[in-house]
Amino acid sequence: MLAAIIVGFIFGFAGSMPVAGPIAVLVFSRAVALRYATGLRIAIGAAVSEGIYAGLAYWGVSELFERHPYIIPASRLVAAAIMMLLGAKLFLRPPRPSATEELRGRKRALLLGFTISAVNPTLIATYTVVVAMLLGTGLIEIEAWHSLLFGGAAALGTIAWFASLLIMVRRYRSQLSPETLPRLVKIMGAALVVTGLVFALGS
């Protein structure tokens, strides 16, 4: 039981670190615009999706995809379209500081994070592989109710990483020139478009 919690948290935290991921780009862009609470809500929404996938993988989601193999390529196309649209928007129109927007769209931010993670097929594949590897090492045991602990811990790990990212951006933001942060968002947006193209071509 404890192993499922620890491993789930570690993989949720470490798996969220790639800076070119769609959630990382969105959270970073909101931080640049001084919308820290909005960035955190996006992260929480994404963490819920990731926790669900982690729990399902622990419980045996791979069996579902063996029976319905069309789900993965379909989700890759949806994910690719979302990545390219978000990337293009961030590249063409980097966010500007606007603290008043913190009060808007709370539910929308949660839903945005949840949806983007929900259609990300790499989460399905990643956690399925992780669980299979862990089973092979004997670190965890397959117990149906352990899947809830594993998924919840993965979600908390995801939130912990993005909260750390927001804290770092908030702390060191003043040390960067006003032009640097929007430029970084544009670069991350371009990277997101390229990632979306790779997803689409690989479907």
Secondary structure, 3 states (H helix, E strand, C coil): CHHHHHHHHHHHHHHCCCCCCHHHHHHHHHHHCCCHHHHHHHHHHHHHHHHHHHHHHHHCCHHHHHHCCCHHHHHHHHHHHHHHHHHHHHHHCCCCCCHHHHHCCHHHHHHHHHHHHHCCHHHHHHHHHHHHHHHHHCCCCCCCCHHHHHHHHHHHHHHHHHHHHHHHHHHHHHHCCCCHHHHHHHHHHHHHHHHHHHHHHCC
